[in-house]
């Protein structure tokens, strides 16, 4: 089978999904909504209209659940029509959602959230991709964190969760599971990238590689800001990188202050994305946003030049992720009473 014939279906399906995306002008107009009810009314002319028919209330939380469900629908569609040779990587890429399900499950069990509430915080629809809907459904009924860990022992998450059990028992906090799960996701993403055909790998390596590097940079900076010791930070980061090196990672972790770490980053490959000074969290958000925007622009260019590659499904997936992130910010900001111009300023 030729590459053109192998990719013909996904190119068409990705094109259809691309036509459903909300453009920048419309997003900015949504930021002018004065209430969640008005936002819902305007979105009923979009791809979200079917899901919004069944919305129980107009809270930002309920809206954001629906936004993510629409993203999961697109994930399933892109995976269904993609060539088999890239499906494993795309599945690993979207496994971020399954990890978020697992983290929400552990947190919920740790603080005793009732089953009927917990099930509304977990996106079981994504488990149709991984074939674990029943596993998660049963785990929601488990009595505590240790029971959940035991249920997942035979999955790839078993060793990762067992790694954090001692810290959990010492502190009663599930954050150590979060650290281990996040690190494992990004390490696996690079491994998975290496298994796809070379032409596809060359297309998406800059985007995926930068995603891994940014995770490490932001993890180190936030951990230093929170005062975590160097040996703990080192356990949170991956040990494979794209434009970073092991030496650079160690230097960032051992740097004397946040400012000295930022100065190191400015001198390296990612320095051009540290655009403006400001409050610490603002600097990080702008940094992540700049890298993501650059990576998406690169994916789009490659998709246009050669649509018969993994760039076609991945670019529309990333654009949809950005759309959902923007709608999430808009819905939260409207609920908090932000001014339209302030909402627009935080959109990607």
NUBA-206289 format. One record per residue: x, y, z of N, C-alpha, C in turn. Coordinates in steps of 0.02 Angstrom, whole numbers, plus 50000, padded with zeros to 5 digits. Last residue first. Layout:
BEGIN
   nxx   nyy   nzz  caxx  cayy  cazz   cxx   cyy   czz
     X     Y     Z     X     Y     Z     X     Y     Z
...
***
This chain:
BEGIN
   nxx   nyy   nzz  caxx  cayy  cazz   cxx   cyy   czz
 49768 51562 51204 49825 51539 51164 49816 51559 51091
 49717 51694 51315 49703 51641 51267 49765 51625 51226
 49734 51800 51398 49760 51736 51421 49746 51679 51373
 49672 51909 51340 49745 51913 51351 49775 51846 51373
 49537 51883 51343 49573 51876 51279 49648 51873 51290
 49512 51919 51476 49505 51849 51454 49544 51837 51391
 49530 52055 51472 49575 52015 51515 49571 51941 51496
 49428 52095 51389 49497 52106 51367 49548 52066 51409
 49312 52059 51466 49329 52026 51402 49402 52034 51382
 49343 52040 51643 49327 52083 51585 49348 52048 51521
 49277 51907 51747 49332 51943 51714 49305 51988 51658
 49193 51828 51829 49177 51899 51816 49233 51939 51784
 49205 51694 51845 49238 51736 51895 49228 51811 51883
 49141 51648 51733 49111 51632 51798 49141 51675 51853
 49233 51692 51638 49165 51721 51639 49133 51709 51706
 49342 51609 51670 49348 51681 51679 49279 51715 51680
 49294 51482 51637 49314 51497 51706 49315 51572 51718
 49270 51498 51499 49215 51481 51544 49231 51496 51617
 49401 51529 51452 49345 51576 51443 49289 51562 51493
 49473 51414 51484 49492 51478 51514 49434 51529 51509
 49403 51323 51404 49408 51313 51476 49425 51378 51511
 49430 51373 51278 49361 51373 51302 49358 51363 51378
 49570 51348 51276 49544 51416 51272 49473 51420 51298
 49571 51208 51282 49605 51247 51334 49579 51318 51335
 49505 51180 51163 49474 51161 51227 49506 51198 51285
 49601 51231 51072 49532 51257 51074 49499 51242 51141
 49709 51147 51099 49715 51219 51112 49646 51251 51116
 49654 51026 51056 49676 51033 51126 49681 51107 51144
 49640 51056 50920 49580 51044 50961 49596 51051 51035
 49773 51063 50884 49731 51122 50877 49667 51115 50918
 49810 50930 50908 49840 50984 50948 49798 51047 50944
 49732 50865 50810 49726 50848 50881 49752 50904 50924
 49782 50921 50694 49713 50937 50712 49699 50918 50785
 49913 50868 50699 49903 50941 50699 49831 50959 50719
 49894 50729 50693 49921 50760 50754 49908 50835 50756
 49842 50701 50564 49801 50690 50624 49828 50727 50685
 49955 50762 50486 49884 50776 50474 49841 50762 50536
 50078 50711 50527 50063 50781 50541 49990 50798 50531
 50095 50585 50477 50065 50591 50544 50048 50663 50561
 50056 50614 50303 50100 50596 50358 50062 50603 50424
 50008 50681 50187 50006 50608 50194 50058 50583 50244
 50029 50817 50170 49973 50795 50212 49972 50721 50226
 50156 50913 50160 50147 50841 50148 50092 50815 50193
 50127 51051 50176 50177 51029 50127 50168 50955 50109
 50033 51047 50280 50015 51076 50215 50063 51053 50160
 50107 50990 50382 50046 50957 50360 50024 50983 50291
 50205 51086 50402 50224 51019 50376 50163 50981 50350
 50127 51190 50453 50166 51200 50391 50183 51132 50360
 50079 51130 50570 50033 51151 50519 50069 51160 50452
 50197 51113 50645 50158 51055 50624 50111 51072 50566
 50231 51248 50665 50276 51204 50627 50239 51142 50602
 50125 51289 50745 50136 51322 50680 50180 51279 50635
 50149 51209 50857 50089 51198 50817 50095 51230 50748
 50270 51263 50903 50267 51193 50883 50206 51179 50839
 50231 51394 50935 50283 51383 50885 50280 51311 50858
 50138 51368 51036 50117 51404 50975 50167 51392 50919
 50220 51306 51133 50164 51269 51102 50143 51302 51037
 50307 51410 51166 50334 51348 51138 50279 51310 51102
 50215 51504 51218 50257 51521 51161 50285 51458 51126
 50159 51436 51327 50116 51457 51272 50157 51471 51209
 50269 51420 51412 50235 51361 51385 50193 51379 51324
 50292 51559 51436 50343 51515 51407 50312 51454 51375
 50176 51601 51498 50194 51630 51433 50247 51588 51397
 50185 51523 51614 50128 51516 51569 50145 51542 51500
 50306 51573 51671 50299 51503 51651 50243 51492 51601
 50271 51707 51695 50328 51691 51652 50323 51619 51627
 50166 51691 51785 50154 51722 51720 50209 51706 51670
 50234 51641 51895 50185 51599 51861 50169 51626 51792
 50319 51756 51928 50345 51690 51912 50296 51647 51872
 50283 51911 51845 50277 51866 51902 50295 51795 51880
 50406 51960 51720 50342 51965 51755 50343 51922 51817
 50474 51980 51553 50480 51973 51626 50411 51979 51658
 50446 51885 51403 50438 51945 51443 50449 51931 51517
 50493 51762 51339 50481 51825 51304 50483 51887 51349
 50569 51633 51316 50561 51671 51378 50553 51744 51358
 50599 51585 51192 50530 51580 51213 50517 51612 51282
 50734 51591 51174 50693 51637 51134 50619 51636 51154
 50785 51487 51252 50788 51556 51276 50743 51604 51238
 50797 51358 51214 50729 51382 51229 50728 51454 51254
 50935 51338 51197 50890 51333 51140 50823 51364 51152
 51008 51454 51319 51002 51392 51281 50952 51395 51225
 51001 51566 51394 51062 51557 51355 51059 51495 51310
 50885 51552 51464 50890 51606 51415 50950 51597 51369
 50918 51453 51556 50872 51437 51502 50878 51489 51446
 51000 51526 51643 51028 51468 51606 50984 51451 51546
 50906 51616 51692 50962 51642 51652 50996 51586 51612
 50827 51530 51767 50798 51564 51709 50853 51591 51663
 50919 51497 51867 50894 51445 51823 50864 51476 51759
 50933 51620 51928 50992 51590 51896 50972 51534 51849
 50802 51638 51975 50830 51684 51926 50891 51654 51891
 50791 51535 52070 50748 51535 52011 50778 51580 51957
 50958 51486 52125 50894 51521 52130 50854 51514 52067
 51067 51401 52104 51057 51432 52170 50988 51463 52179
 51047 51241 52023 51057 51314 52021 51035 51346 52088
 51022 51107 52012 51068 51128 52065 51079 51204 52067
 50938 51101 51902 50914 51076 51967 50958 51103 52024
 51020 51151 51801 50958 51186 51818 50934 51166 51888
 51119 51052 51799 51137 51122 51816 51075 51162 51836
 51047 50941 51758 51078 50941 51824 51096 51012 51846
 51012 50984 51629 50960 50969 51678 50989 50971 51749
 51138 50994 51569 51097 51054 51577 51042 51043 51630
 51176 50858 51572 51216 50908 51607 51175 50972 51619
 51083 50799 51487 51085 50780 51558 51122 50831 51600
 51014 50927 51380 51061 50873 51395 51056 50857 51469
 50884 50973 51261 50919 50978 51325 50969 50921 51332
 50817 50940 51149 50870 50991 51142 50908 51003 51207
 50767 50811 51214 50770 50828 51143 50826 50878 51130
 50800 50672 51327 50781 50740 51310 50785 50751 51235
 50782 50565 51465 50795 50572 51394 50767 50639 51373
 50738 50562 51590 50811 50556 51582 50829 50546 51508
 50619 50676 51666 50637 50619 51623 50713 50616 51619
 50595 50719 51842 50607 50733 51771 50625 50671 51732
 50586 50683 51974 50525 50704 51939 50534 50711 51864
 50708 50660 52028 50665 50602 52019 50602 50618 51980
 50756 50788 52042 50788 50745 51992 50745 50683 51979
 50684 50834 52151 50670 50861 52084 50697 50815 52031
 50747 50765 52254 50676 50751 52239 50658 50775 52169
 50874 50819 52253 50867 50748 52240 50795 50729 52224
 50849 50960 52283 50873 50937 52217 50862 50862 52203
 50693 50987 52374 50766 50976 52372 50786 50948 52303
 50572 51115 52341 50589 51044 52343 50665 51036 52339
 50520 51246 52338 50570 51228 52388 50586 51154 52393
 50441 51297 52243 50406 51269 52301 50455 51243 52354
 50536 51331 52149 50495 51385 52178 50460 51361 52242
 50577 51205 52112 50624 51249 52148 50586 51305 52183
 50462 51164 52047 50485 51127 52106 50534 51169 52147
 50455 51251 51940 50401 51252 51990 50424 51218 52054
 50576 51216 51873 50565 51284 51897 50511 51287 51952
 50555 51079 51844 50612 51100 51884 50599 51169 51914
 50440 51085 51764 50441 51045 51825 50497 51068 51872
 50486 51162 51657 50433 51189 51700 50430 51151 51766
 50583 51073 51603 50600 51141 51624 50549 51168 51674
 50506 50957 51573 50562 50955 51620 50580 51024 51647
 50412 51008 51480 50389 50976 51542 50445 50976 51594
 50500 51048 51381 50464 51099 51419 50436 51070 51483
 50543 50923 51333 50591 50970 51363 50556 51022 51406
 50422 50871 51282 50457 50837 51336 50505 50885 51372
 50395 50965 51183 50345 50952 51234 50377 50918 51295
 50504 50953 51099 50497 51015 51138 50447 51005 51195
 50474 50825 51046 50535 50836 51085 50531 50898 51129
 50356 50852 50976 50355 50805 51033 50416 50816 51078
 50404 50945 50879 50347 50960 50923 50348 50917 50986
 50514 50880 50819 50522 50945 50850 50465 50962 50898
 50452 50755 50773 50502 50756 50826 50512 50825 50858
 50366 50754 50664 50339 50774 50729 50390 50775 50786
 50441 50723 50547 50388 50773 50546 50371 50800 50616
 50522 50619 50581 50553 50683 50565 50502 50740 50565
 50424 50519 50595 50464 50540 50653 50496 50608 50641
 50382 50504 50465 50335 50531 50515 50373 50557 50576
 50497 50450 50409 50468 50511 50380 50420 50544 50429
 50518 50333 50488 50564 50389 50491 50534 50454 50464
 50376 50262 50575 50419 50270 50516 50459 50335 50517
 50393 50242 50756 50355 50257 50696 50402 50266 50636
 50471 50227 50869 50445 50166 50837 50405 50179 50773
 50505 50344 50931 50557 50308 50896 50533 50247 50858
 50389 50377 50999 50407 50415 50938 50459 50377 50897
 50399 50296 51110 50348 50282 51060 50363 50316 50994
 50499 50362 51182 50509 50293 51160 50461 50276 51103
 50434 50484 51207 50495 50483 51166 50509 50413 51140
 50330 50438 51286 50315 50473 51225 50376 50473 51178
 50389 50387 51400 50359 50340 51353 50345 50372 51286
 50424 50506 51463 50477 50459 51443 50450 50410 51390
 50297 50559 51487 50342 50593 51440 50400 50548 51418
 50244 50463 51578 50209 50480 51515 50258 50510 51465
 50333 50464 51685 50327 50403 51644 50293 50418 51577
 50307 50592 51737 50373 50575 51711 50369 50515 51664
 50173 50574 51779 50191 50624 51729 50258 50608 51696
 50186 50473 51876 50145 50461 51816 50162 50511 51761
 50267 50535 51973 50290 50474 51939 50252 50461 51874
 50186 50644 52013 50254 50655 51987 50277 50595 51945
 50072 50577 52060 50068 50624 52003 50136 50634 51971
 50122 50511 52170 50097 50472 52114 50094 50515 52051
 50146 50622 52247 50204 50583 52225 50184 50534 52169
 50021 50671 52283 50061 50709 52234 50120 50669 52208
 49941 50617 52379 49946 50580 52316 49990 50615 52264
 49987 50608 52551 49976 50648 52491 49985 50605 52428
 50027 50547 52665 49955 50549 52653 49938 50590 52591
 50161 50529 52699 50134 50597 52697 50058 50601 52690
 50192 50392 52704 50226 50440 52750 50189 50506 52755
 50116 50336 52604 50105 50313 52673 50136 50361 52724
 50173 50403 52495 50102 50412 52511 50088 50393 52583
 50301 50352 52495 50291 50424 52509 50218 50439 52527
 50268 50219 52462 50301 50235 52525 50291 50308 52545
 50210 50228 52333 50170 50206 52390 50201 50223 52457
 50274 50259 52216 50254 50314 52259 50219 50294 52323
 50298 50138 52153 50355 50181 52167 50337 50237 52217
 50174 50090 52125 50210 50060 52182 50270 50102 52202
 50148 50163 52009 50110 50177 52071 50145 50149 52132
 50238 50101 51922 50241 50174 51933 50206 50192 51998
 50199 49968 51918 50264 49986 51946 50270 50060 51962
 50061 49990 51860 50076 49957 51924 50142 49976 51954
 50042 50038 51735 50045 50087 51789 50064 50057 51856
 50027 49934 51651 50091 49968 51648 50099 50021 51702
 49939 49818 51761 49944 49863 51703 50013 49895 51703
 49930 49749 51879 49950 49711 51820 49952 49754 51756
 49886 49846 51972 49951 49815 51980 49976 49781 51915
 49766 49908 51985 49805 49925 51926 49874 49892 51926
 49720 49861 52106 49680 49846 52046 49721 49858 51982
 49812 49916 52194 49810 49843 52185 49773 49824 52121
 49772 50049 52186 49839 50029 52164 49842 49954 52151
 49646 50040 52244 49652 50062 52175 49720 50039 52147
 49681 50006 52373 49640 49960 52334 49644 49976 52260
 49749 50119 52415 49785 50055 52408 49746 50004 52368
 49645 50214 52419 49700 50221 52372 49736 50154 52361
 49484 50128 52444 49538 50175 52461 49593 50173 52408
 49378 50051 52393 49369 50088 52455 49423 50139 52470
 49311 50054 52225 49359 50033 52275 49357 50078 52336
 49233 50106 52125 49197 50075 52182 49245 50054 52237
 49322 50143 52031 49282 50196 52062 49247 50170 52125
 49362 50020 51984 49407 50057 52029 49371 50114 52064
 49259 49986 51897 49267 49948 51958 49311 49985 52009
 49285 50081 51798 49219 50079 51830 49223 50042 51896
 49413 50045 51758 49403 50109 51793 49336 50111 51829
 49383 49921 51698 49433 49926 51751 49423 49990 51792
 49292 49955 51598 49269 49914 51654 49318 49918 51713
 49377 50031 51514 49318 50061 51544 49295 50021 51605
 49489 49998 51441 49491 49992 51515 49431 50024 51549
 49525 50015 51308 49493 49953 51328 49492 49943 51403
 49573 50133 51258 49621 50088 51291 49591 50022 51315
 49462 50196 51205 49523 50191 51165 49570 50138 51193
 49375 50194 51307 49356 50155 51249 49416 50148 51202
 49421 50285 51395 49441 50216 51407 49418 50169 51352
 49359 50402 51368 49426 50393 51339 49450 50321 51347
 49241 50390 51440 49238 50383 51368 49307 50373 51337
 49264 50422 51571 49265 50351 51554 49264 50340 51478
 49335 50540 51646 49310 50533 51578 49316 50460 51555
 49284 50591 51806 49326 50546 51766 49294 50536 51698
 49195 50660 51876 49260 50692 51866 49308 50650 51824
 49087 50584 51896 49077 50644 51855 49142 50681 51842
 49130 50491 51986 49118 50468 51917 49108 50527 51870
 49131 50564 52105 49194 50546 52073 49184 50526 52000
 48998 50569 52142 49033 50631 52125 49095 50615 52085
 48968 50438 52167 48925 50474 52119 48956 50540 52098
 49063 50404 52267 49066 50374 52200 49027 50415 52149
 49128 50543 52364 49079 50490 52351 49082 50466 52278
 49296 50561 52415 49243 50587 52373 49193 50531 52357
 49406 50543 52505 49341 50514 52519 49284 50543 52478
 49533 50578 52477 49494 50626 52517 49422 50603 52528
 49578 50467 52405 49617 50491 52462 49577 50538 52507
 49491 50453 52300 49490 50402 52353 49527 50427 52415
 49529 50569 52226 49461 50561 52252 49457 50510 52308
 49661 50541 52193 49645 50599 52235 49577 50591 52267
 49640 50427 52112 49681 50423 52173 49666 50481 52220
 49561 50485 52008 49537 50428 52047 49574 50422 52114
 49646 50579 51954 49583 50602 51985 49554 50547 52030
 49744 50492 51904 49762 50541 51956 49700 50566 51992
 49669 50425 51807 49698 50387 51863 49717 50434 51920
 49636 50530 51719 49584 50490 51751 49610 50455 51814
 49764 50565 51679 49725 50613 51717 49666 50579 51752
 49793 50449 51607 49832 50465 51667 49796 50516 51710
 49705 50465 51503 49696 50408 51548 49735 50420 51613
 49761 50579 51444 49693 50582 51472 49681 50524 51520
 49881 50531 51398 49882 50584 51449 49814 50589 51483
 49860 50455 51291 49856 50420 51356 49863 50470 51414
 49884 50517 51173 49821 50535 51207 49813 50499 51273
 50010 50458 51144 50003 50531 51151 49940 50548 51190
 49979 50324 51130 50022 50345 51185 50017 50420 51197
 49903 50335 51014 49872 50309 51075 49914 50329 51136
 49999 50378 50925 49943 50423 50940 49907 50401 51003
 50083 50263 50925 50108 50327 50949 50050 50374 50968
 49993 50169 50870 50022 50158 50937 50048 50224 50966
 49965 50220 50742 49913 50217 50793 49941 50209 50864
 50052 50214 50640 50059 50272 50685 50008 50270 50742
 50022 50098 50570 50092 50110 50587 50102 50170 50634
 49888 50103 50533 49907 50062 50590 49978 50079 50615
 49828 50267 50492 49862 50205 50474 49887 50168 50536
 49673 50326 50566 49745 50333 50552 49775 50266 50532
 49543 50311 50605 49556 50317 50533 49629 50325 50516
 49544 50301 50744 49508 50251 50705 49528 50252 50631
 49610 50416 50788 49642 50350 50796 49609 50297 50751
 49516 50513 50759 49581 50516 50727 49617 50448 50732
 49410 50471 50843 49401 50474 50770 49468 50474 50734
 49462 50485 50970 49440 50419 50947 49435 50417 50871
 49488 50624 50974 49542 50575 50983 49522 50508 50952
 49357 50674 50962 49404 50684 50908 49462 50636 50913
 49307 50633 51087 49274 50610 51026 49321 50617 50966
 49390 50707 51169 49397 50635 51168 49364 50605 51106
 49337 50834 51145 49406 50820 51127 49418 50745 51123
 49212 50816 51202 49216 50830 51130 49287 50817 51105
 49250 50804 51335 49217 50747 51302 49219 50755 51226
 49297 50931 51360 49345 50875 51359 49315 50814 51325
 49177 51003 51359 49231 51020 51312 49280 50961 51305
 49111 50942 51467 49085 50933 51399 49138 50950 51347
 49187 50991 51571 49181 50919 51562 49159 50904 51491
 49162 51125 51559 49230 51101 51544 49231 51025 51537
 49030 51135 51601 49048 51152 51533 49115 51121 51514
 49042 51101 51736 49002 51059 51692 49019 51072 51618
 49124 51208 51780 49146 51139 51787 49108 51092 51740
 49045 51320 51759 49106 51312 51719 49130 51240 51722
 48869 51282 51756 48931 51296 51791 48990 51286 51744
 48738 51265 51714 48781 51308 51674 48847 51325 51710
 48680 51094 51713 48681 51162 51739 48732 51201 51699
 48671 50986 51623 48629 50989 51683 48625 51058 51714
 48660 50968 51449 48696 50998 51506 48648 51007 51565
 48615 50915 51331 48602 50876 51393 48636 50907 51454
 48655 51000 51233 48583 50989 51242 48568 50955 51308
 48791 50996 51223 48762 51049 51264 48687 51041 51275
 48815 50897 51131 48831 50884 51201 48798 50935 51247
 48776 50964 51012 48742 50903 51034 48754 50889 51108
 48863 51078 51003 48791 51086 51012 48757 51022 51038
 48996 51082 50974 48978 51064 51043 48903 51061 51054
 49014 51133 50849 49017 51060 50855 48997 51037 50925
 48898 51274 50862 48962 51242 50849 48957 51166 50855
 48790 51339 50909 48799 51341 50837 48864 51307 50816
 48801 51337 51043 48752 51291 51013 48753 51293 50937
 48879 51438 51090 48913 51376 51070 48866 51325 51038
 48787 51532 51128 48828 51546 51069 48862 51482 51044
 48732 51471 51243 48689 51489 51186 48730 51499 51122
 48843 51464 51326 48811 51403 51302 48769 51417 51240
 48862 51601 51350 48915 51561 51318 48885 51497 51289
 48745 51631 51418 48757 51662 51353 48811 51623 51315
 48767 51555 51533 48709 51541 51492 48718 51570 51422
 48877 51616 51590 48885 51549 51563 48827 51531 51517
 48884 51790 51537 48865 51735 51583 48878 51669 51550
 48928 51876 51444 48920 51902 51512 48901 51848 51562
 49050 51860 51316 48989 51836 51349 48987 51859 51422
 49170 51890 51262 49127 51947 51278 49062 51925 51312
 49229 51774 51222 49256 51805 51283 49214 51865 51306
 49171 51754 51101 49146 51715 51157 49170 51743 51224
 49252 51834 51022 49183 51855 51034 49151 51817 51092
 49367 51758 51023 49369 51824 51054 49298 51850 51067
 49320 51649 50948 49342 51640 51018 49342 51706 51055
 49298 51710 50825 49241 51685 50863 49260 51674 50936
 49431 51738 50789 49382 51792 50795 49322 51771 50837
 49488 51610 50781 49511 51658 50831 49461 51714 50843
 49366 51476 50757 49419 51522 50737 49433 51574 50790
 49343 51312 50806 49321 51380 50817 49378 51428 50801
 49332 51174 50691 49367 51212 50742 49342 51284 50746
 49276 51108 50585 49233 51118 50644 49267 51163 50697
 49376 51088 50495 49323 51136 50476 49277 51152 50535
 49447 50986 50554 49477 51052 50552 49424 51106 50536
 49365 50878 50525 49371 50901 50595 49401 50971 50599
 49391 50870 50387 49323 50882 50411 49325 50910 50482
 49528 50840 50388 49504 50901 50356 49433 50920 50379
 49527 50716 50449 49559 50772 50484 49537 50838 50455
 49463 50643 50346 49431 50650 50412 49461 50708 50452
 49561 50655 50243 49492 50679 50234 49459 50692 50301
 49671 50595 50304 49677 50663 50277 49608 50694 50269
 49623 50468 50332 49636 50513 50388 49644 50585 50364
 49610 50412 50200 49552 50420 50244 49565 50472 50299
 49744 50416 50148 49689 50451 50115 49629 50463 50161
 49853 50348 50194 49834 50408 50231 49772 50443 50202
 49868 50244 50106 49864 50229 50178 49837 50288 50217
 49881 50309 49984 49821 50269 49996 49813 50254 50070
 50007 50372 50007 49948 50411 49989 49884 50372 50004
 50093 50264 50028 50080 50311 50083 50017 50352 50069
 50029 50110 49957 50068 50172 49955 50050 50217 50014
 50042 49940 50000 50000 50000 50000 50044 50062 50000
***
